[in-house]
Amino acid sequence: MGSVAENLYIDEKVSGDANSGSSEDRKTLSTRNWRGCVCRCECEVCVEFGQSDLYTSTEAEKRFGHVKRLLDQISKTLLVEEKKTAIVELVFAVWSSTGQMAFGETGFHVILSILKEKPNDVQMVRNALETLLMAVTPTNYAKGPSDEVPPNLINSNLLLSEKENISILLSLLSHEDIHVRYATLQLLMPPLNKSPQKLLEVICSIPSGIKQLLNFLNDDCKLLRNEAMTFLTFLNCEAEEIQELLAFEGAFVKIFSIIEDEGGLEGGVVVQDCLILLSNLLHCSASNQAALREAIGFDKLLSVLKLRKATYSFSSDMTTIVLCVLEIINLLITGAPETDPTRDSDKLTNKTVLVQEKVLDYLFMLGVESQCAPVAVRCTALHCIGDLIADHPKNLKELASKRFGEEPDLEPALKSVFQMVLRTSSKQEFMAADYLFKNFCQRNPDGQTMLLSTVILQLQSMIHAPVENDINMSFGSHDLTTGENKGDLETCSRAASVLSHVIKGNNLCKEKVLHIELLQPTPILGSPEPLLHCMVKYLALASCMKSKDGKSSTSENVFVQSVILKLLIIWLSDCPNAVQCFLDSRSHLTYLLELVSSPTTTVGVRGLTAVLLGECVIYNKSNASGKDAYSIADAISQKVGFTSYFLKFDEMQKSHLFTSAKPFLPIKPLTRSTVASMDEIEYGRTEPSDEHCMLTSVFDSPFIYSLECLVADIREKMVEAHRSPKSQVTVVPADLEQQGEENDVDYIKRLKTFVEKHYHEIQSGDNKTLMESDAMIDLLVCLGQEQRKVDKLSSRLRELGEDVGKLLEDVVDDVDADEDD
C-alpha cells in the first residue's frame, strides 16, 4: 500500500508547467478518485465499492475507540514507521461521522503537532493534511435531530478556535512539495465556506498572514495559483482595513499579471475570479481606487475589453468577463460611499481619468459598433457611457465631439445612438440608449440645443403621411381608426422620449420645438401641422391601436400613451406658449377630458392626463374666451368634477409605478453567483414580457419627483383659478339675461328672487350640490360657483338701480330666523 496522497488521488493529466518539479509533482491534483481501502468501514469509499458492513451502535463504539487508539499511538510512539502507518489508517477511520466525532476530541492537537514538528517529512505531512481534510469534509451519515450540528462543522470550528492552527497551515503554503501546498489550500476551504468572516479575522491576526496568501498567487504551478485566486475571491474583503492591506501587499500587480498570463478576454474562469477579487478590493474603498488609479492606472483594466474587430464572436465566458469589467468601471464611476467626504472629488477624478484613457472608444465599440456583442454587453456599455458623462462637463464635450466611421463619412456618435433608439428590437437596448440621452441632457443646455436639430429631423421623417390617411380623428367621439402603423407609432414614441430629455428644463428648446411644423400638409387643416398637435394625435391613435388579431394591444398602447403624455407634461411645464398652442385646437381639451375619466385605460395614464390638464390651468396666461385658466378649470369641474379629478392624482401616486420607483442603489461587490447570472439577458430569460419594465423607464425617480411637485401646485391653484372671475366685465348667465318681451320691473323681480334663493343656500348650506359633495376641495368650488352667480347678479341689479346691500341683509335676517326656529 502506497502513501495516502498517492492512494487518494489519481494523477490524470500534466499541469502544463515545465518548471514545477519532477514528473510526479507536475501531475494535477484536481481530479480526485478514491481507490478504496481495506478496512471494511462505513465510509463512502467502502460503501461505493460494496465493502461496508451493516453499521450498528456497537460497531460505532468500536469505530470511535479505534480512532482514539490510533491517535494515542501516533502521539506516543517513537518509531517513525509505526507513526506513519497509524496516520495512514487514521485517514480512513476518520472518514465517517463517528470517526469525525472521535477525532474532534483530541485529534487536532496530535496531527497539527506533526505538521509543526515534522515539516520536512513530506510523506508524513501529506498524510497528516489528508487526515485533517477528512475531519472537516461533509460525509453522508444518517441525520440525527434537526438541531444536531454535523461533526465536520464542529471540527471546522475547532480548527479555527486556535490562531496557531491557522498559522501552521499558512506556513505550509510555501512548502516545497506541490501536494502539500495543494492539500493545505483544500483544508482551508471548508472553514472558509462555513465561517468566512471568522477565518479572515484569524488570518489577519497572524503576522504576514495576508502576505502568505498573496504569495501563493506567484506559485509556479498554475493549478495551485488559480486555486489560491478562487480562495481569495471567497474571502470577505469588504472591510476597509483588509482591502488596504491586500492592496499594500501588491494584490493589484498580481491580479493583472494573472489576467495577462491567462489571455485577458479569453482567459475563462480564472480571469473571472481575478476580476471578482479586483471588484472586492475596489468596492467602497476610496484609498484603493486612488492607489489603482495613480500607481497602475486604468489602462490594464480597459485592455481586457479590447476586441480584434467589430464582428468579434462572444462566447459565454467572454461575455461574462466583459460584463465583469464593465461592472468594475461602473464601480469606479460611482466612487466611494456617500459618507466619505472625498467621494465627489474622487468620483469626478475617476471619470476624468477613464475618459482620458479612451474608455469611450471601448464602450462605443461594445455598445454601438460591435455587430455581434450580446444584448447584455451592449446595454451595460451604454449605461456606463451615461454614467460617465452625468454631471461632468468635460466628458459631455468629449462625447458630443465623438465621431464614428472613416474619412470623409464620419458620423456623430450620438446620432448612431439615436438610430439605435429608433430601430432596435430589444426593449433593454432602447432603455439603455434612452438613459444615455437623459444623462447627456441633464443640466446641459448647450448639449440639448445641439441635439435638437437631430431629433427633430428624425421625428419629421418618422411621422408619415399614411398615418394621416388612416386616422379619422374626432377627439370628442373617439372615432379613431388605424391601419397597420403600430411600428411607426412605437418608433415615434421612442423619439418622443428622447425629445422629452432634449427640452426638459430648457424653455429655449421648448420654444424652438413649438415652431416646428410637419412638412406634409394635413387633410383636415389644409396647412402644415404643429409638432405638438401631431403628438396629441398620436396619443389618441395609441388608445385605439389594435394588434394583428384585432384585439387591443394594451401593454404597448400604455407605453406609447405614457411616453407621449410625459413629453407633453414636460413641454407645457412653465411654458405658457406651449399651453396656448395646445389649446388652439378645442378638440385637444375635449379629448383629455374624456381620457382622464376613461375606464378602459390605466391608472397611470389617467393620472398623467390629469396632470396635463392641470398644467393648462396653472401655466395659462391667455385672456381669450374659452382658453383662459378659468374656462379650463370650469370645464374640468363640469365634465369631470373636482372630486373625481383630484382622485386621479391619489390613484396614480398609490400605484405600483410610483411606489416601486427606487432611488440610487449602491453597487454590490461581485461574487461568483452574481457573475454567473450577469449574462441572463442575452438568453432572453429576463427580457420583459409586459409593460412594467418599459414603464419604469418613463416613471423614473426624477420624473416622479417633478410630478409630485406639479400635483401640489395644481391642487393649490386649480380651485383658486376657478373661484376667481375671469374678467372685470359683468357677465350674466344666458338664462338670466333680460328677455325680449320682459319689462324692467319683471326682470328685476326675477333677479331678486334668484339672488335671494342662492344667497340663502350659500348661508344655510342647503345647496343640493354641496350636500352630495364628499370632499375641502368640492365644497369650496361649489361655494365659489354660487358666490360668483350672486356677485354677477348683484352687479346687474346695481346697474338697474336696486339696493343690493339691503336685499342681502333681508336674506341674512331670514336665515337667522330659520335657524332660531
Secondary structure by P-SEA (a helix, b strand, c coil): cccaaaaaccccccccccccccccccccccbbbbcccccccccaaaaaacccccccaaaaaaaaaaaaaaaaaaaccccaaaaaaaaaaaaaaaccaaaaaaaaacaaaaaaaaaaccccaaaaaaaaaaaaaaaaccccccccccccccaaaaaaaaaaccaaaaaaaaaacccccaaaaaaaaaaaaaaaaccaaaaaaaaaaccaaaaaaaaaaacccaaaaaaaaaaaaacccccaaaaaaaaaacaaaaaaaaaaaaccccccaaaaaaaaaaaaaacccaaaaaaaaccccaaaaaaaaccccccccccaaaaaaaaaaaaaaaaaaacccccccaaaaaaaaaaaaaaaaaaaaaaaaaccccccccaaaaaaaaaaaaaaacccaaaaaaaaacccccccccccaaaaaaaaacccccaaaaaaaaaaaaaaacccaaaaaaaaaaaaaaaaaaccaaaaaacccccccccccccccaaaaaaaaaaaaaaaaaacccaaaaaaaaacccccccccccccccaaaaaaaaaaaaacccccccccccaaaaaaaaaaaaaaaaaacccaaaaaaaaccaaaaaaaaaaaacccccaaaaaaaaaaaaaaccccccccccccaaaaaaaaaacccaaaaaaaaaaaaacccccccccccccccccaaaaaacccccccccccccaaaaaaaaacaaaaaaaaaaaaaaaacaaaaaaccccccccccccccccccccaaaaaaaaaaaaaaaaaaaaacccccccccccccaaaaaaaaaaaaaaaaaaaaaaaccaaaaaaaaaaaaaaaaaac
